[in-house]
Amino acid sequence: KEQHAVESTTEPSAGQVSGIRELQGFWLWVPRLATVALTLMTLDYVLNLGYLKIITAVESQFLYTVVALMLPLVFVMWPVRAGCSPRKVPWYDVLLFVIAVATCGFFVYNAERILDNGWEYEAPRHAMLMSFLLWVLVVEAVRRAGGLALACIVGVAGAYPLFADLMPGPIQGFPSSPEQTAIYHAMSRESIFGIPLQAFANLVIGFLLFGVALQKTGGGKFFINLAFALLGHVRGGPAKVSIFSSGLMGSMSGSVITNVLTTGVLTIPAMRRVGFGRAYAAGVEACASTGGVLMPPVMGATAFVMASFLNIPYSTIALAAVVPSLLFYLGLFIQIDAYAAKHKLEGLPEEELPSLRQTLKEGWYFVFVFVLLIWMLFYLRQEAIAPFYATALLLVINQILPYQRWGWSDVCDFFSSTGKLFAELITILAGVGLLVGALSVTGLSGTIANDLIYIAGGNPLVLLMMGALTSFILGIGMTVTAAYIFLAVALAPALIQGGGMDPLAVHLFILYWGMLSFITPPVALGAFAAATVSGARPMETGLNAMRLGSVIYFVPFLFVLNPALILQGQWQEIVVVLGQALVGVVLIASAMQGYLIGVGDLTVHRLLQWPLRGMLIVGGMSFAIPGGGPVPLDHSELFLLSLALTLPALALGVWLNRRPVPVRGT
C-alpha cells in the first residue's frame, strides 16, 4: 500500500529539453560505442593499467583521442539548427562527422611527432592546414552544443591574436600570424588542449559517469522520496522538499536546467497544491536547483577545472564550498518557512507521502555509495579514481537488489545519456580553450591583471565589484564553466595580487557570481525553465527567485573578505565567523520575507514595515560582514552598528505583533 510521491510521466525527453537529435539505427550506436571506448581508455589512463598504452602512454595523445571520440558526435547529435532533421542525419552532417574524425585522427596519429619535432612552434604545411580545420570544427561544434552566443565569443576570442596589436591600450597584445595562431590552438598545451580539457580528462569523466549512473539506477527517485518522507508533512513541506531534493540532484547533475526539469515537475505541483503561487513555487525550485550545483561532494564540472587552475585537490574545494552552500540553503529555508508561516500553508497529508521505512529499505545503498565516495575523496584523497569505484559499487549493488535492476535497454540508455554529456562538455571546454589560448599567445593573460588593478585604483572593494559584475554578465552569455575559465585567467590574478585575497576564496567568488545569472532577470534561465513547468510568467518568476536567493548575492563577499568562512584559518576564528554569518543570514532572509520566528509578521503595519525590514537587512549584513582590511569599519564598529539597527527593529516588531488591535492598513 506504500505510495510514492515521485512517480511521474511528465518528464520531458532529452530531445525536447535540449533540441538534441533523436538518433536511430546505426547512428544510435555510435555515441554508445564511443562512450564505452572513452570510459575504458580513461580507466586505463587514470589507473595506469598499461593495456592501452599505445594511446595512454603520452598525455597529449590521450587528450587528442578524447576529443577524437567525442567532438565528431556533435555533428550527428545536434542538428545544424533547432528543428532541422529531428531524426534523420543529413548528408552534410555525415560529411562533417567524417571530416572531424579524420582531422582529430590526424592529431592522434601524430601526437608523438608533434612533441618530438616541436610542431607547436614550426609545423609542416599539411599540419597547419589540419590545425585550421580543427579550429573551424571546434567553433562550429560549440555553436551547435553550446549556443550561438558562446560560439561568437570563442570564435572572436580565438581569432584575437590576428589583430591584437590593433586593440586599445588595456587589451592590446602581441600579434600572431594566422598560421602561428592555428598551430598554437591545435598543438600547444595552453589552448584547445589546455587546463579545461586536461581537468575533464583527469577528473570530470569519472564524476559524470557516477552522476548518470546514480540517476539511472533510481537515485533521483530515492532522494525525492526521502525528502517527501522527511519534510512533506511539515509547514510549507513541498517547498522544503524542493530544497532537499534539488540540492542533492543538482549536486549529481551539475546542471541547473536539468535539475529544474527533473525535480521541478514533481515539487512544483506539490507546492501549488498546498497554496504556493505559481511564480513563487517556480522561484523556489529555480533557487534550489541553482544552489545544488554549488553543493559538495559532487559539484559541477567547474569545480574540477578550478582544482586544476589552483593545483590543489578537488576535496579541498569541496570542503571549502560546504559552509557557503549551507548558508545559501539556510537563507532559502528561512524564507520558505517564513512565507508558509505568514500565509498559514500546511504540508501534505501524511497518508499521501512515501513511507520513510520503505524508502530507506529500497534505497539505503545510495547513501552507502555516497559515504564511500566521500571517504575516498576526503580521507584517501583519491579524486581521480573515487567516482569509478563508487560507480562500480553502485552498479553491483543495483544488480543484486531487485528494485531498480538494469536490463539491456537500461545499459544502452546509460551509455547514450553519458555520451551526450561527454560530447557536449568536451566540445564546450575545447571552445573555451581557444579563448584561454588567445590570451596566452598574445601575452594578455600576464598583463591584464595589472591593467585591472590600475583601473580600480588599487581598491580591493572596487575590484570585487568589478569581478562580481563581470562574472554575472559573462554568466549570461556563457556556460558557468566557460565564464569561470575566462575570469580565472583574466580577473583572478588581479584580485589575488592587487587585493591580497586568498586564491581559493577568489576563485569560489567568481564561480558563485557566475551562477547568479540563472536566477537574476532579465535572463534568469533557471527561473524561466521553472516558469515553463509551473505555467507562471517568466519575469515574475525571476523576481521571486531573485528575492528568495538574496543570500547568495552577499555570501561570496563574506568568504572572500574573510576566508575563515571557507574553513581557511584557526578553528576559533572559523567558529566566530560562522556564528556571525548564521545570525546575519537569518536576519536578512527573515526581513526579505517579512516574517521573523519569535517575533512574528513584520508587515503588520503598512508604513512601519519598510524601515523595520530595512533595519534588519542592514543590521544583518553589518553583523555578518567581517570588519577591517578593505572594509572601512572594524569588527567592533560593525557590531555596534548591527546592534543599533537590529535591537530597536526587533523591539518594534515584537510590540507591533503584541498589540491587541490589528493595525494593518492604518
C-alpha positions as CSV (number, residue, x, y, z in Angstrom):
1,K,0.0,0.0,0.0
2,E,3.0,2.2,0.0
3,Q,2.6,5.4,-2.1
4,H,5.5,7.0,-3.9
5,A,5.2,10.8,-4.4
6,V,7.6,11.0,-7.3
7,E,6.2,8.7,-10.0
8,S,5.6,10.9,-13.0
9,T,5.3,10.5,-16.7
10,T,5.6,14.2,-17.4
11,E,9.4,14.4,-17.5
12,P,10.5,15.8,-20.9
13,S,12.7,13.7,-23.1
14,A,16.3,14.7,-23.9
15,G,15.3,15.8,-27.3
16,Q,12.6,18.0,-26.0
17,V,14.8,19.6,-23.4
18,S,17.9,20.4,-25.4
19,G,17.0,20.1,-29.1
20,I,19.3,17.2,-29.5
21,R,18.6,14.9,-32.4
22,E,16.9,11.6,-31.6
23,L,19.2,9.1,-33.3
24,Q,18.1,5.8,-34.8
25,G,19.6,2.7,-36.2
26,F,23.4,2.7,-36.8
27,W,23.8,6.3,-35.5
28,L,22.2,5.4,-32.2
29,W,25.1,3.0,-31.5
30,V,27.9,5.4,-32.5
31,P,27.8,7.6,-29.3
32,R,27.3,4.5,-27.2
33,L,30.4,2.7,-28.5
34,A,32.4,6.0,-28.3
35,T,31.4,6.4,-24.7
36,V,32.4,2.8,-23.9
37,A,35.8,3.4,-25.6
38,L,36.3,6.6,-23.7
39,T,35.4,5.0,-20.4
40,L,37.8,2.1,-20.9
41,M,40.6,4.4,-22.1
42,T,40.2,6.7,-19.1
43,L,40.3,3.8,-16.7
44,D,43.5,2.6,-18.3
45,Y,45.0,6.1,-18.1
46,V,43.8,7.0,-14.6
47,L,44.7,3.6,-13.0
48,N,47.8,3.3,-15.1
49,L,46.9,-0.2,-16.2
50,G,49.0,-0.1,-19.4
51,Y,46.6,-2.2,-21.5
52,L,46.1,0.7,-23.9
53,K,49.5,2.3,-23.6
54,I,49.7,2.8,-27.3
55,I,47.2,5.7,-26.7
56,T,47.5,6.5,-23.0
57,A,51.3,6.5,-22.6
58,V,51.6,10.0,-23.9
59,E,49.2,12.5,-22.3
60,S,48.8,14.7,-25.4
61,Q,47.9,11.6,-27.4
62,F,45.3,10.7,-24.8
63,L,43.8,14.2,-24.9
64,Y,43.7,14.1,-28.7
65,T,41.9,10.8,-28.5
66,V,39.4,12.1,-26.0
67,V,38.5,14.9,-28.5
68,A,38.5,12.5,-31.4
69,L,36.0,10.2,-29.8
70,M,33.5,13.0,-28.8
71,L,33.9,16.1,-31.0
72,P,32.6,14.3,-34.2
73,L,29.5,13.2,-32.3
74,V,28.3,16.7,-32.0
75,F,27.6,16.9,-35.8
76,V,25.3,13.9,-35.7
77,M,23.7,14.5,-32.3
78,W,22.9,18.3,-32.7
79,P,21.3,19.4,-35.9
80,V,22.7,22.5,-37.8
81,R,19.8,24.5,-36.4
82,A,16.9,23.9,-34.0
83,G,14.1,21.8,-35.5
84,C,16.2,20.7,-38.5
85,S,16.3,17.0,-39.2
86,P,14.9,15.9,-35.8
87,R,15.6,12.2,-36.5
88,K,17.5,11.6,-39.8
89,V,21.1,12.5,-40.1
90,P,21.5,14.5,-43.3
91,W,24.4,14.1,-45.7
92,Y,26.2,17.3,-44.8
93,D,26.3,16.3,-41.1
94,V,27.6,12.9,-42.1
95,L,30.3,14.7,-44.1
96,L,31.2,16.9,-41.1
97,F,31.3,13.8,-38.9
98,V,33.8,12.1,-41.3
99,I,35.9,15.3,-41.6
100,A,36.0,15.7,-37.8
101,V,37.1,12.0,-37.3
102,A,39.8,12.3,-40.0
103,T,41.1,15.7,-38.6
104,C,41.2,14.5,-35.0
105,G,42.6,11.2,-36.1
106,F,45.5,13.0,-37.7
107,F,46.5,14.6,-34.4
108,V,46.1,11.3,-32.5
109,Y,48.4,9.6,-35.1
110,N,51.0,12.4,-35.0
111,A,50.9,13.2,-31.2
112,E,54.4,12.0,-30.5
113,R,55.8,13.6,-33.7
114,I,54.3,16.9,-32.6
115,L,56.2,16.7,-29.3
116,D,59.4,15.4,-30.7
117,N,59.7,17.8,-33.7
118,G,58.3,20.9,-31.9
119,W,55.4,21.4,-34.3
120,E,53.8,23.8,-31.8
121,Y,56.3,26.4,-33.0
122,E,57.1,25.3,-36.6
123,A,54.8,22.8,-38.3
124,P,54.8,21.5,-41.8
125,R,52.2,22.9,-44.2
126,H,49.9,19.9,-44.1
127,A,49.8,20.1,-40.3
128,M,49.0,23.8,-40.5
129,L,46.0,23.0,-42.7
130,M,44.8,20.4,-40.3
131,S,45.1,22.9,-37.5
132,F,43.0,25.4,-39.3
133,L,40.4,22.7,-39.9
134,L,40.3,21.7,-36.3
135,W,39.9,25.3,-35.3
136,V,36.9,25.7,-37.5
137,L,35.4,22.4,-36.5
138,V,35.6,23.3,-32.8
139,V,33.8,26.7,-33.3
140,E,31.0,25.1,-35.3
141,A,30.7,22.3,-32.7
142,V,30.5,24.9,-29.9
143,R,27.7,26.7,-31.8
144,R,25.7,23.5,-32.0
145,A,26.2,22.2,-28.5
146,G,26.8,25.5,-26.6
147,G,24.7,28.0,-28.5
148,L,25.4,30.9,-30.9
149,A,26.4,33.4,-28.1
150,L,29.2,31.1,-26.8
151,A,30.3,30.3,-30.4
152,C,30.6,34.0,-31.2
153,I,32.6,34.7,-28.0
154,V,35.1,31.9,-28.5
155,G,35.3,32.5,-32.3
156,V,36.2,36.1,-31.9
157,A,38.5,35.5,-28.9
158,G,40.2,32.6,-30.8
159,A,41.0,35.0,-33.7
160,Y,42.1,37.8,-31.3
161,P,45.9,37.2,-31.9
162,L,45.4,38.1,-35.5
163,F,44.6,41.7,-34.6
164,A,45.8,42.0,-31.0
165,D,48.2,44.9,-31.9
166,L,45.3,47.0,-33.2
167,M,43.3,46.9,-30.0
168,P,43.3,49.8,-27.5
169,G,45.6,50.0,-24.5
170,P,44.4,47.6,-21.8
171,I,43.5,44.8,-24.2
172,Q,46.4,45.3,-26.6
173,G,48.7,42.3,-27.1
174,F,51.4,40.7,-29.3
175,P,50.0,39.7,-32.7
176,S,50.5,36.4,-34.4
177,S,50.1,35.3,-38.0
178,P,47.1,33.1,-38.9
179,E,49.4,30.0,-39.3
180,Q,51.1,30.6,-35.9
181,T,47.7,31.1,-34.2
182,A,46.3,27.9,-35.7
183,I,49.1,25.6,-34.8
184,Y,49.2,27.2,-31.2
185,H,45.5,26.4,-30.8
186,A,45.8,22.9,-32.1
187,M,49.2,21.7,-30.8
188,S,50.0,23.6,-27.7
189,R,49.1,22.7,-24.1
190,E,47.6,26.2,-23.5
191,S,44.7,26.3,-25.9
192,I,42.2,23.7,-27.0
193,F,44.1,21.0,-25.1
194,G,44.8,23.3,-22.1
195,I,43.8,23.2,-18.5
196,P,40.0,22.9,-19.1
197,L,40.3,19.8,-21.2
198,Q,43.0,18.3,-19.0
199,A,40.8,18.8,-16.0
200,F,38.0,17.0,-17.8
201,A,40.2,14.0,-18.8
202,N,41.8,13.6,-15.4
203,L,38.8,14.3,-13.1
204,V,35.4,15.0,-14.6
205,I,34.8,11.9,-16.7
206,G,34.5,9.6,-13.6
207,F,32.1,12.0,-11.8
208,L,29.9,12.4,-14.9
209,L,29.7,8.6,-15.1
210,F,28.8,8.4,-11.4
211,G,26.1,11.1,-11.7
212,V,24.4,9.4,-14.7
213,A,24.6,6.0,-13.0
214,L,23.1,7.4,-9.8
215,Q,20.1,8.9,-11.7
216,K,19.6,5.8,-14.0
217,T,19.6,3.4,-11.0
218,G,16.9,5.4,-9.3
219,G,19.0,7.7,-7.1
220,G,16.8,10.7,-8.1
221,K,13.6,8.9,-7.2
222,F,15.2,7.8,-3.9
223,F,16.3,11.3,-2.8
224,I,13.0,12.9,-3.8
225,N,11.0,10.2,-1.9
226,L,13.3,10.6,1.1
227,A,12.7,14.4,1.0
228,F,9.0,13.9,0.9
229,A,9.0,11.3,3.7
230,L,11.1,13.6,5.9
231,L,9.6,17.0,5.1
232,G,6.5,16.7,3.1
233,H,4.2,16.9,6.1
234,V,5.7,20.0,7.8
235,R,4.7,23.6,7.3
236,G,5.3,24.5,3.7
237,G,6.6,21.0,3.3
238,P,6.7,20.6,-0.5
239,A,8.9,23.8,-0.8
240,K,11.3,22.4,1.8
241,V,11.3,19.1,-0.2
242,S,12.4,21.1,-3.2
243,I,15.4,22.4,-1.2
244,F,16.5,19.0,-0.1
245,S,15.8,17.1,-3.3
246,S,17.1,19.8,-5.7
247,G,20.3,20.2,-3.6
248,L,21.1,16.5,-4.0
249,M,20.0,16.2,-7.6
250,G,21.9,19.3,-8.6
251,S,25.0,18.0,-7.0
252,M,24.7,14.9,-9.2
253,S,23.8,16.5,-12.5
254,G,25.8,19.7,-12.3
255,S,23.2,21.5,-14.5
256,V,20.6,24.0,-13.2
257,I,18.3,23.5,-16.2
258,T,18.4,19.7,-16.0
259,N,17.8,19.9,-12.2
260,V,14.7,22.1,-12.7
261,L,13.2,19.9,-15.4
262,T,13.7,16.7,-13.4
263,T,12.8,17.7,-9.8
264,G,10.6,20.6,-10.7
265,V,7.9,18.5,-12.5
266,L,7.3,16.9,-9.1
267,T,7.9,19.6,-6.5
268,I,6.2,22.5,-8.2
269,P,2.8,20.8,-8.5
270,A,3.1,19.7,-4.8
271,M,3.9,23.3,-3.8
272,R,0.9,24.5,-5.8
273,R,-1.4,22.1,-4.1
274,V,-0.7,23.4,-0.6
275,G,-1.2,27.0,-1.6
276,F,2.0,28.4,-3.0
277,G,1.6,30.7,-6.0
278,R,2.8,29.6,-9.5
279,A,5.6,32.2,-9.7
280,Y,6.7,31.6,-6.0
281,A,6.8,27.8,-6.4
282,A,8.8,28.2,-9.6
283,G,11.2,30.7,-7.9
284,V,11.8,28.2,-5.1
285,E,12.7,25.4,-7.5
286,A,15.0,27.7,-9.5
287,C,16.9,28.8,-6.4
288,A,17.1,25.2,-5.0
289,S,18.4,23.9,-8.4
290,T,20.9,26.7,-8.7
291,G,22.3,26.0,-5.2
292,G,22.6,22.3,-6.0
293,V,25.4,22.9,-8.5
294,L,27.4,24.6,-5.7
295,M,26.8,21.7,-3.2
296,P,29.5,19.2,-2.4
297,P,30.5,16.4,-2.6
298,V,29.8,16.3,-6.4
299,M,29.8,19.9,-7.6
300,G,29.6,20.8,-11.3
301,A,32.5,20.4,-13.7
302,T,33.7,23.9,-12.9
303,A,35.0,22.8,-9.5
304,F,37.3,20.2,-11.2
305,V,38.6,22.9,-13.6
306,M,39.2,25.1,-10.5
307,A,41.2,22.3,-8.9
308,S,43.5,22.2,-12.0
309,F,43.9,26.0,-12.1
310,L,44.8,26.2,-8.4
311,N,46.8,22.9,-8.4
312,I,45.0,21.7,-5.3
313,P,43.0,18.6,-4.5
314,Y,39.3,18.7,-5.5
315,S,38.5,17.6,-2.0
316,T,39.9,20.9,-0.7
317,I,37.5,22.9,-3.0
318,A,34.5,20.7,-2.0
319,L,35.3,21.2,1.7
320,A,35.6,24.9,1.3
321,A,32.2,25.1,-0.5
322,V,30.3,23.4,2.3
323,V,29.7,26.4,4.5
324,P,28.8,28.9,1.7
325,S,26.3,26.4,0.2
326,L,24.7,25.6,3.5
327,L,24.4,29.3,4.3
328,F,22.6,29.8,0.9
329,Y,20.2,26.9,1.7
330,L,19.6,28.2,5.2
331,G,18.6,31.5,3.8
332,L,16.3,29.8,1.3
333,F,14.8,27.6,4.0
334,I,14.2,30.5,6.4
335,Q,12.4,32.4,3.7
336,I,10.2,29.5,2.7
337,D,9.3,28.8,6.4
338,A,8.6,32.4,7.0
339,Y,6.3,32.6,3.9
340,A,4.5,29.4,4.9
341,A,4.0,30.7,8.5
342,K,2.9,34.1,7.3
343,H,0.3,32.6,4.9
344,K,-0.6,29.6,7.1
345,L,0.4,27.0,4.5
346,E,0.4,23.4,5.8
347,G,2.2,20.3,4.4
348,L,0.8,17.4,2.5
349,P,-1.3,14.7,4.3
350,E,0.9,12.0,5.8
351,E,-1.1,9.2,4.2
352,E,-0.2,10.6,0.7
353,L,3.5,10.6,1.4
354,P,6.0,7.7,0.8
355,S,7.0,5.7,3.8
356,L,10.4,6.6,5.3
357,R,11.0,3.0,6.2
358,Q,10.1,1.6,2.8
359,T,12.2,4.4,1.1
360,L,15.3,3.6,3.1
361,K,14.7,-0.2,2.6
362,E,14.8,0.2,-1.1
363,G,17.4,2.9,-1.4
364,W,19.8,2.6,1.5
365,Y,22.7,1.7,-0.8
366,F,22.6,5.2,-2.4
367,V,23.6,6.6,1.0
368,F,26.3,3.9,1.3
369,V,27.8,4.7,-2.1
370,F,27.9,8.4,-1.2
371,V,29.7,7.5,2.0
372,L,32.3,5.5,0.0
373,L,32.8,8.4,-2.4
374,I,33.2,11.0,0.4
375,W,35.7,8.6,2.3
376,M,37.8,8.2,-0.8
377,L,37.7,12.0,-1.6
378,F,38.4,13.4,1.8
379,Y,40.3,10.6,3.6
380,L,42.2,8.7,0.9
381,R,42.5,11.8,-1.3
382,Q,41.9,9.7,-4.4
383,E,39.9,12.2,-6.5
384,A,40.7,10.7,-9.9
385,I,39.6,7.1,-9.1
386,A,37.0,7.6,-6.3
387,P,34.0,8.1,-8.7
388,F,34.9,4.9,-10.7
389,Y,34.9,2.8,-7.5
390,A,31.7,4.4,-6.3
391,T,30.1,3.8,-9.7
392,A,31.2,0.2,-9.8
393,L,29.8,-0.4,-6.3
394,L,26.6,1.3,-7.2
395,L,26.0,-0.9,-10.2
396,V,26.9,-4.1,-8.4
397,I,24.5,-3.5,-5.6
398,N,21.9,-2.3,-8.0
399,Q,22.1,-5.6,-9.9
400,I,21.9,-7.7,-6.7
401,L,18.8,-5.9,-5.3
402,P,15.5,-6.4,-7.2
403,Y,14.2,-2.8,-7.0
404,Q,16.0,-1.0,-9.9
405,R,17.8,-3.8,-11.6
406,W,19.0,-2.9,-15.1
407,G,18.2,-4.7,-18.3
408,W,20.0,-4.4,-21.7
409,S,17.9,-1.4,-22.7
410,D,18.9,0.4,-19.4
411,V,22.6,-0.2,-20.2
412,C,22.2,1.2,-23.6
413,D,20.3,4.2,-22.2
414,F,23.1,4.8,-19.7
415,F,25.7,5.0,-22.4
416,S,23.6,7.1,-24.6
417,S,22.9,9.7,-21.9
418,T,26.6,9.7,-20.8
419,G,27.7,10.1,-24.4
420,K,25.6,13.2,-24.8
421,L,27.0,14.7,-21.6
422,F,30.6,13.9,-22.7
423,A,30.2,15.3,-26.2
424,E,28.6,18.5,-25.0
425,L,31.0,19.3,-22.2
426,I,34.2,18.3,-24.1
427,T,33.1,20.5,-27.0
428,I,32.5,23.5,-24.8
429,L,35.7,23.0,-22.9
430,A,37.6,22.8,-26.2
431,G,36.0,26.0,-27.4
432,V,36.8,27.8,-24.2
433,G,40.4,26.6,-24.6
434,L,40.5,28.8,-27.7
435,L,39.8,31.8,-25.5
436,V,42.4,30.9,-23.0
437,G,45.0,30.1,-25.7
438,A,44.4,33.5,-27.3
439,L,45.1,35.3,-24.0
440,S,48.2,33.2,-23.6
441,V,49.8,33.6,-27.0
442,T,49.3,37.4,-27.1
443,G,50.7,37.8,-23.5
444,L,47.4,39.4,-22.4
445,S,46.9,37.0,-19.6
446,G,50.1,38.3,-17.9
447,T,49.3,42.0,-18.3
448,I,45.5,42.3,-17.9
449,A,45.7,41.8,-14.2
450,N,47.9,44.9,-13.8
451,D,45.5,46.9,-16.1
452,L,42.5,45.9,-14.0
453,I,44.3,46.9,-10.8
454,Y,45.1,50.3,-12.3
455,I,41.5,50.8,-13.4
456,A,40.3,50.0,-9.9
457,G,42.7,52.4,-8.4
458,G,44.2,49.6,-6.3
459,N,41.0,49.4,-4.2
460,P,40.1,45.8,-3.4
461,L,36.4,46.5,-2.9
462,V,36.2,48.1,-6.4
463,L,38.0,45.1,-7.8
464,L,35.5,42.8,-6.1
465,M,32.5,44.8,-7.5
466,M,34.1,44.7,-11.0
467,G,34.6,41.0,-10.6
468,A,31.0,40.4,-9.5
469,L,29.6,42.4,-12.3
470,T,31.8,40.8,-14.9
471,S,31.1,37.3,-13.7
472,F,27.4,38.0,-13.8
473,I,27.5,39.4,-17.3
474,L,29.6,36.6,-18.7
475,G,27.3,34.1,-16.9
476,I,24.5,35.3,-19.1
477,G,26.3,34.7,-22.4
478,M,28.4,31.7,-21.5
479,T,28.1,28.5,-19.5
480,V,29.3,28.8,-15.9
481,T,32.4,26.8,-16.7
482,A,33.3,29.0,-19.7
483,A,32.7,32.2,-17.7
484,Y,34.8,30.9,-14.8
485,I,37.7,29.8,-17.0
486,F,37.9,33.2,-18.7
487,L,37.8,35.1,-15.4
488,A,40.2,32.7,-13.7
489,V,42.8,33.7,-16.3
490,A,41.9,37.4,-16.6
491,L,40.5,38.6,-13.3
492,A,41.5,36.3,-10.5
493,P,45.2,37.3,-10.6
494,A,44.2,40.9,-10.2
495,L,42.1,40.1,-7.1
496,I,44.8,37.9,-5.7
497,Q,47.7,40.3,-6.4
498,G,46.0,43.7,-6.1
499,G,43.6,42.8,-3.3
500,G,45.9,40.4,-1.4
501,M,43.0,37.9,-1.2
502,D,43.0,34.1,-0.7
503,P,43.3,32.4,-4.1
504,L,40.6,29.7,-3.3
505,A,38.2,32.4,-2.0
506,V,38.7,34.4,-5.1
507,H,38.0,31.5,-7.5
508,L,34.9,30.5,-5.5
509,F,33.8,34.1,-5.6
510,I,33.9,34.1,-9.4
511,L,32.1,30.8,-9.6
512,Y,29.2,32.0,-7.3
513,W,28.7,35.2,-9.2
514,G,28.7,33.4,-12.5
515,M,25.9,31.2,-11.2
516,L,23.7,34.2,-10.3
517,S,22.6,34.8,-13.9
518,F,20.4,31.7,-13.6
519,I,18.1,33.4,-11.1
520,T,18.6,37.1,-11.9
521,P,16.4,38.9,-14.5
522,P,16.5,39.8,-17.4
523,V,17.9,36.4,-18.4
524,A,17.4,34.1,-15.4
525,L,17.5,30.8,-17.4
526,G,16.8,28.6,-14.4
527,A,13.8,30.7,-13.3
528,F,12.4,30.8,-16.8
529,A,12.7,27.0,-17.1
530,A,10.9,26.6,-13.8
531,A,8.2,29.1,-15.0
532,T,7.6,26.8,-18.0
533,V,6.9,23.9,-15.7
534,S,4.6,25.9,-13.4
535,G,2.9,28.0,-16.0
536,A,3.9,31.2,-14.4
537,R,5.1,34.5,-16.0
538,P,8.8,34.2,-16.6
539,M,9.8,37.7,-15.4
540,E,7.6,37.4,-12.2
541,T,9.3,34.1,-11.5
542,G,12.7,35.7,-12.0
543,L,11.9,38.4,-9.5
544,N,10.7,35.9,-6.9
545,A,13.8,33.8,-7.4
546,M,16.0,36.8,-7.0
547,R,14.4,37.7,-3.7
548,L,14.4,34.1,-2.5
549,G,18.1,33.7,-3.4
550,S,19.0,37.1,-1.9
551,V,21.5,35.5,0.5
552,I,23.7,34.2,-2.4
553,Y,24.3,37.8,-3.5
554,F,26.3,38.7,-0.5
555,V,27.7,35.3,0.8
556,P,30.6,35.4,-1.8
557,F,31.6,38.8,-0.3
558,L,31.7,37.3,3.2
559,F,34.1,34.5,2.4
560,V,36.3,36.5,0.0
561,L,36.8,39.1,2.7
562,N,37.4,36.5,5.4
563,P,38.5,33.0,4.2
564,A,37.6,31.6,7.6
565,L,34.1,31.1,6.2
566,I,35.6,28.6,3.7
567,L,37.4,26.9,6.5
568,Q,40.8,28.6,5.9
569,G,42.3,29.6,9.3
570,Q,42.2,28.8,13.0
571,W,39.2,26.9,14.3
572,Q,38.4,29.7,16.9
573,E,38.1,32.3,14.1
574,I,36.1,29.9,11.9
575,V,33.6,29.3,14.8
576,V,33.2,33.1,15.4
577,V,32.8,34.0,11.7
578,L,30.4,31.1,11.1
579,G,28.2,32.2,14.1
580,Q,28.2,35.8,12.8
581,A,27.2,34.6,9.3
582,L,24.4,32.4,10.6
583,V,22.8,35.3,12.6
584,G,23.2,37.6,9.6
585,V,21.6,35.2,7.2
586,V,18.6,34.6,9.5
587,L,18.0,38.3,9.9
588,I,18.4,39.1,6.2
589,A,16.2,36.2,5.0
590,S,13.5,36.9,7.5
591,A,13.4,40.6,6.6
592,M,13.2,39.8,2.9
593,Q,10.2,37.6,3.5
594,G,8.6,39.8,6.2
595,Y,8.4,37.3,9.0
596,L,10.8,36.5,11.8
597,I,10.5,33.4,14.0
598,G,10.0,34.5,17.7
599,V,8.8,38.0,16.6
600,G,6.0,37.3,14.0
601,D,4.8,39.1,11.0
602,L,7.0,42.1,10.1
603,T,4.4,43.6,7.7
604,V,1.5,44.1,10.2
605,H,1.9,47.9,9.8
606,R,1.8,49.1,6.2
607,L,4.2,52.0,6.7
608,L,6.4,50.9,9.5
609,Q,7.2,47.6,7.8
610,W,9.7,49.2,5.4
611,P,12.0,50.9,7.9
612,L,11.7,47.8,10.2
613,R,12.7,45.3,7.4
614,G,15.4,47.7,6.1
615,M,17.0,48.0,9.6
616,L,17.1,44.2,9.9
617,I,18.6,43.7,6.5
618,V,21.4,46.3,7.1
619,G,21.9,45.1,10.6
620,G,22.2,41.5,9.4
621,M,24.8,42.5,6.8
622,S,26.7,44.5,9.4
623,F,26.8,41.6,11.7
624,A,27.9,39.1,9.0
625,I,30.5,41.1,7.1
626,P,34.0,40.8,8.6
627,G,35.5,44.2,9.5
628,G,38.9,45.5,8.8
629,G,41.1,45.1,5.7
630,P,39.3,46.6,2.7
631,V,36.2,47.2,4.7
632,P,36.3,50.8,6.2
633,L,34.9,49.7,9.6
634,D,36.5,47.3,12.0
635,H,34.8,44.4,13.8
636,S,33.7,46.4,16.9
637,E,32.2,49.2,14.8
638,L,30.2,46.9,12.6
639,F,29.0,45.0,15.7
640,L,27.8,48.2,17.4
641,L,26.2,49.3,14.1
642,S,24.4,46.0,13.9
643,L,23.1,46.2,17.5
644,A,22.0,49.8,16.9
645,L,19.8,48.7,14.0
646,T,18.6,45.3,15.0
647,L,17.7,45.7,18.6
648,P,15.2,48.6,18.0
649,A,13.8,46.8,15.0
650,L,13.2,43.6,17.0
651,A,11.6,45.6,19.8
652,L,9.3,47.4,17.4
653,G,8.4,44.1,15.7
654,V,7.5,42.5,19.0
655,W,5.5,45.5,20.0
656,L,3.5,45.6,16.8
657,N,2.7,41.9,16.9
658,R,1.6,42.1,20.6
659,R,-0.9,44.9,20.1
660,P,-4.4,43.7,20.8
661,V,-5.9,45.6,17.9
662,P,-4.7,44.9,14.3
663,V,-3.0,47.9,12.7
664,R,-2.7,46.6,9.1
665,G,-3.6,49.4,6.7
666,T,-3.5,52.2,9.4
